[in-house]
Amino acid sequence: MSDVALSRCNRMVPQKFVNDLLTATYTEEYMACHSLGGKSSKESSKAALPPADVQQIIGKCCLMLILLRSVIQQRVCALSVLVGFPSTC
């Protein structure tokens, strides 16, 4: 996945981020014929997505959550300074 496609992903909602990663990586037709784990359901059986791709997406999601946590901590520190609370940052 290109950096441009990654930069267009929604980073505030984890579910949307994963969906954006999947749609940037695969076509709709491919996704319609595959599932995350390749498990069968009562209605149909779909092939699994490539495990290496799934691991890469999980890694990007973990990185996104770490970065999001850092941004939240920075904003909380900035707000605490603005309202006059002792800063522990």
C-alpha positions as CSV (number, residue, x, y, z in Angstrom):
1,M,0.0,0.0,0.0
2,S,1.3,3.4,-0.9
3,D,1.9,6.2,1.6
4,V,-0.7,8.3,-0.2
5,A,-3.4,5.6,0.3
6,L,-2.4,5.2,3.9
7,S,-2.6,8.9,4.5
8,R,-6.2,8.9,3.2
9,C,-7.3,6.3,5.8
10,N,-9.6,7.3,8.6
11,R,-7.4,7.4,11.7
12,M,-9.9,8.3,14.4
13,V,-12.2,5.3,14.2
14,P,-10.4,1.9,14.3
15,Q,-13.1,0.1,12.4
16,K,-13.1,2.6,9.6
17,F,-9.3,2.5,9.5
18,V,-9.3,-1.3,9.0
19,N,-12.0,-1.0,6.3
20,D,-10.0,1.8,4.5
21,L,-6.9,-0.4,4.7
22,L,-8.7,-3.4,3.2
23,T,-10.4,-1.4,0.5
24,A,-7.1,0.2,-0.4
25,T,-5.4,-3.2,-0.6
26,Y,-8.1,-5.3,-2.3
27,T,-10.8,-4.8,-4.9
28,E,-14.5,-5.2,-4.0
29,E,-14.6,-8.4,-6.0
30,Y,-11.7,-9.9,-4.2
31,M,-13.2,-9.0,-0.8
32,A,-16.5,-10.5,-1.8
33,C,-14.8,-13.9,-2.3
34,H,-12.6,-13.9,0.8
35,S,-12.9,-13.6,4.6
36,L,-10.5,-12.7,7.2
37,G,-10.0,-16.2,8.5
38,G,-11.3,-18.3,5.6
39,K,-14.0,-19.9,7.8
40,S,-17.1,-21.4,6.4
41,S,-20.5,-20.2,7.3
42,K,-23.9,-21.8,6.7
43,E,-24.4,-19.9,3.6
44,S,-21.0,-19.9,1.9
45,S,-17.4,-20.8,2.2
46,K,-14.8,-18.1,1.4
47,A,-11.1,-18.4,1.1
48,A,-8.9,-16.7,3.7
49,L,-7.0,-13.5,3.0
50,P,-3.3,-14.0,2.6
51,P,-1.9,-14.3,6.2
52,A,1.1,-12.0,5.4
53,D,-1.4,-9.2,4.4
54,V,-3.5,-9.7,7.5
55,Q,-0.4,-9.4,9.7
56,Q,0.6,-6.3,7.9
57,I,-2.8,-4.7,8.4
58,I,-2.8,-5.7,12.1
59,G,0.6,-4.1,12.5
60,K,-0.6,-0.9,10.9
61,C,-3.7,-0.9,13.2
62,C,-1.5,-1.3,16.3
63,L,0.8,1.6,15.1
64,M,-2.3,3.7,14.5
65,L,-3.6,3.1,18.0
66,I,-0.2,3.9,19.5
67,L,-0.1,7.2,17.6
68,L,-3.6,8.0,18.5
69,R,-2.9,7.4,22.2
70,S,0.1,9.7,21.9
71,V,-2.0,12.5,20.3
72,I,-4.6,12.2,23.0
73,Q,-2.0,12.4,25.8
74,Q,-0.5,15.5,24.2
75,R,-3.9,17.2,24.0
76,V,-4.8,16.3,27.6
77,C,-1.5,17.8,28.7
78,A,-2.1,21.0,26.7
79,L,-5.6,21.3,28.1
80,S,-4.4,20.8,31.7
81,V,-1.9,23.7,31.2
82,L,-4.7,25.9,29.8
83,V,-7.0,25.4,32.7
84,G,-4.3,25.7,35.3
85,F,-4.0,22.1,36.5
86,P,-0.6,20.9,37.6
87,S,1.0,19.3,34.6
88,T,2.5,15.8,34.9
89,C,3.6,15.8,31.3
